[in-house]
Amino acid sequence: MTKKMLFFGLFLFTLCLLCNWYSDLIVGYFTIFTLLFIKLFLLIIWIIFLVKIIKSFDKNKNKINILFGILLIGSIFSLFFDFRFIKTKVEFTLYKKQRNIIIEKVKNNEFTYYFDKNIKLPIYKYVSSDGEIYVYRNDEEQIIGFWIFRGISSGNVELIYSSDGEDLIYDIKNNSEIVKIIELEENWYYVESNY
C-alpha cells in the first residue's frame, strides 16, 4: 500500500508543479475558472491524500514520514514559489537568440504592425505567450515587450528589451503602474504592471 501511496504522492507533486508552471498558459487558452477548477481539484486530492496518510500513520511510521514530506514540500512549492518568474528566467536563457533575431528584424522594419504597435510574429511565436510582441519604441531607442502573461483585468507581465535601460521603461509606461521591475541582464527586464 505504501508503494502505491508513494507513487501517488510523487504523481500529485508533479501534477501540482506542472499546474503552477503552466498556469498562465491554461488561463490564456481557457479561462481563469479552468485554472481555479484544476487547483480546487488538486487541493481536494491533496486533502484526501493527507487523510490517508494520517489513517495509516500507526502502521508504517517511516514510510508515512516520507509521504508527509512529499505533501509538505508540494504545498510549500505551490504556495510560495514564484513559478512565473522562474519560468521567465529559464525561457529567457532558452530563447535569447530567437528574441535577439526578432529585435534586429523590428529594428530593420521587417515586420508589419497589425494593430497599433502590435506585431504578430511569423517566426518564433513561442518566445511570447500569445505569439505577439508590443513595440513601444523603435527609433534611436528601442523598447520591445515580449508577453509573459497578458492579463485581462489584473495587469500583465512582460519581458522587455530596452536599449537605454530601466528609466526608459518607466518613461514609456506612464499610463500604467509598474508593480515590479527586475533586471535579468543588460537591457532585459522582467516587468509586472497594472493597467
C-alpha positions as CSV (number, residue, x, y, z in Angstrom):
1,M,0.0,0.0,0.0
2,T,2.8,2.5,0.8
3,K,4.5,2.0,-2.6
4,K,1.2,2.9,-4.2
5,M,0.8,5.9,-1.9
6,L,4.4,7.0,-2.5
7,F,3.9,6.8,-6.3
8,F,0.6,8.6,-5.9
9,G,2.2,11.3,-3.8
10,L,5.0,11.8,-6.3
11,F,2.4,11.9,-9.1
12,L,0.4,14.5,-7.2
13,F,3.5,16.6,-6.5
14,T,4.4,16.5,-10.2
15,L,0.8,17.5,-11.2
16,C,0.9,20.5,-8.9
17,L,4.2,21.7,-10.2
18,L,3.0,21.3,-13.8
19,C,-0.2,23.1,-13.0
20,N,1.7,26.0,-11.4
21,W,4.3,26.1,-14.2
22,Y,1.7,26.2,-17.0
23,S,-0.9,28.3,-15.1
24,D,-0.5,31.3,-17.5
25,L,-0.9,29.0,-20.5
26,I,-4.0,27.5,-19.0
27,V,-5.6,30.9,-18.3
28,G,-4.5,32.1,-21.8
29,Y,-6.1,29.3,-23.7
30,F,-9.1,28.6,-21.5
31,T,-10.2,30.8,-18.6
32,I,-9.3,31.7,-15.0
33,F,-12.1,29.4,-14.0
34,T,-10.4,26.4,-15.6
35,L,-7.3,27.1,-13.6
36,L,-9.3,27.6,-10.4
37,F,-11.2,24.3,-11.0
38,I,-7.9,22.4,-11.6
39,K,-6.4,23.9,-8.4
40,L,-9.5,23.1,-6.4
41,F,-9.5,19.6,-7.7
42,L,-5.8,19.2,-6.8
43,L,-6.5,20.6,-3.3
44,I,-9.3,18.1,-2.7
45,I,-6.9,15.3,-3.8
46,W,-4.2,16.6,-1.5
47,I,-6.7,16.6,1.4
48,I,-7.8,13.0,0.6
49,F,-4.1,12.0,0.4
50,L,-3.4,13.7,3.8
51,V,-6.3,11.9,5.4
52,K,-5.0,8.5,4.0
53,I,-1.5,9.4,5.4
54,I,-2.9,10.1,8.8
55,K,-5.0,7.0,8.9
56,S,-2.1,4.7,8.1
57,F,0.4,6.6,10.4
58,D,0.5,3.9,13.1
59,K,1.3,1.0,10.7
60,N,4.3,2.5,8.7
61,K,5.7,5.5,10.5
62,N,9.0,5.7,8.5
63,K,7.3,5.5,5.1
64,I,4.5,7.8,6.2
65,N,7.0,10.4,7.1
66,I,8.3,10.4,3.6
67,L,4.8,10.7,2.2
68,F,4.1,13.6,4.6
69,G,7.3,15.2,3.5
70,I,6.2,15.0,-0.2
71,L,2.9,16.6,0.8
72,L,4.6,19.3,2.8
73,I,7.2,20.2,0.1
74,G,4.5,20.2,-2.6
75,S,2.3,22.5,-0.6
76,I,5.2,24.9,0.1
77,F,6.2,25.0,-3.6
78,S,2.6,25.6,-4.7
79,L,2.0,28.4,-2.2
80,F,5.3,30.3,-2.0
81,F,7.4,29.6,-5.2
82,D,7.2,32.3,-7.9
83,F,6.8,29.9,-10.9
84,R,6.1,32.7,-13.4
85,F,9.4,34.5,-12.6
86,I,11.5,31.3,-12.6
87,K,9.8,30.1,-15.9
88,T,10.6,33.5,-17.4
89,K,14.3,33.2,-16.4
90,V,14.5,29.7,-17.8
91,E,12.8,30.7,-21.1
92,F,15.0,33.9,-21.2
93,T,18.1,31.7,-21.4
94,L,16.5,29.2,-23.9
95,Y,15.0,31.8,-26.3
96,K,17.6,34.6,-26.1
97,K,19.0,34.0,-29.5
98,Q,15.5,34.0,-31.1
99,R,14.4,37.2,-29.3
100,N,17.6,38.9,-30.4
101,I,16.8,38.0,-34.0
102,I,13.3,39.4,-33.6
103,I,14.7,42.6,-32.1
104,E,17.0,43.0,-35.1
105,K,14.1,42.4,-37.5
106,V,12.0,45.0,-35.7
107,K,14.9,47.5,-35.9
108,N,15.1,46.9,-39.6
109,N,11.3,47.2,-40.0
110,E,11.0,43.7,-41.4
111,F,7.6,43.1,-39.6
112,T,4.3,44.8,-40.3
113,Y,2.1,46.0,-37.4
114,Y,-1.4,44.5,-37.4
115,F,-2.9,46.8,-34.8
116,D,-1.4,49.9,-33.1
117,K,2.1,48.8,-32.1
118,N,1.4,45.0,-32.0
119,I,3.2,42.6,-34.3
120,K,2.1,39.0,-34.8
121,L,5.3,37.0,-35.1
122,P,5.5,35.0,-38.3
123,I,8.5,33.1,-36.8
124,Y,9.5,32.1,-33.2
125,K,5.9,32.6,-32.0
126,Y,6.8,30.6,-28.8
127,V,9.0,33.4,-27.5
128,S,5.9,35.4,-26.5
129,S,3.0,33.9,-24.7
130,D,0.4,34.7,-27.4
131,G,2.8,34.9,-30.4
132,E,2.8,38.7,-30.4
133,I,5.1,41.5,-29.3
134,Y,4.4,45.1,-28.5
135,V,6.8,47.7,-29.9
136,Y,6.8,50.7,-27.5
137,R,9.5,52.5,-29.4
138,N,11.6,51.7,-32.5
139,D,13.7,54.7,-33.4
140,E,17.1,55.7,-32.0
141,E,15.9,53.9,-28.8
142,Q,14.2,50.6,-28.9
143,I,11.7,49.1,-26.4
144,I,10.0,45.9,-27.2
145,G,7.8,43.8,-25.0
146,F,7.5,40.1,-25.2
147,W,4.4,38.9,-23.4
148,I,4.7,36.5,-20.5
149,F,1.1,37.0,-19.3
150,R,-1.3,39.3,-21.0
151,G,-3.9,40.0,-18.3
152,I,-7.5,41.0,-19.0
153,S,-8.2,43.0,-15.9
154,S,-5.4,42.1,-13.5
155,G,-2.4,43.6,-15.3
156,N,0.3,42.0,-17.3
157,V,3.8,40.6,-17.2
158,E,6.3,41.3,-19.9
159,L,9.9,40.6,-20.7
160,I,11.0,43.9,-22.0
161,Y,14.1,44.8,-24.1
162,S,15.1,48.4,-23.5
163,S,18.1,49.7,-25.4
164,D,18.5,52.5,-22.9
165,G,17.9,50.9,-19.6
166,E,15.2,50.8,-16.9
167,D,14.5,54.5,-16.9
168,L,13.2,54.4,-20.4
169,I,10.7,51.7,-19.4
170,Y,9.4,54.0,-16.6
171,D,9.0,56.8,-19.2
172,I,7.0,54.8,-21.7
173,K,4.7,53.0,-19.2
174,N,3.4,56.3,-17.8
175,N,-0.2,55.1,-18.3
176,S,0.1,52.0,-16.2
177,E,1.6,51.5,-12.8
178,I,4.7,49.3,-12.7
179,V,4.4,46.8,-9.8
180,K,7.7,45.1,-10.2
181,I,10.7,45.5,-12.5
182,I,13.7,43.2,-12.3
183,E,16.8,43.4,-14.5
184,L,17.6,40.0,-15.8
185,E,20.6,41.1,-17.9
186,E,21.8,44.3,-19.5
187,N,18.8,45.8,-21.5
188,W,16.4,42.9,-20.5
189,Y,13.8,43.4,-17.8
190,Y,11.0,41.4,-16.2
191,V,8.2,43.9,-15.8
192,E,4.8,43.4,-13.9
193,S,2.4,46.2,-14.4
194,N,-1.3,47.1,-13.8
195,Y,-3.5,48.5,-16.4
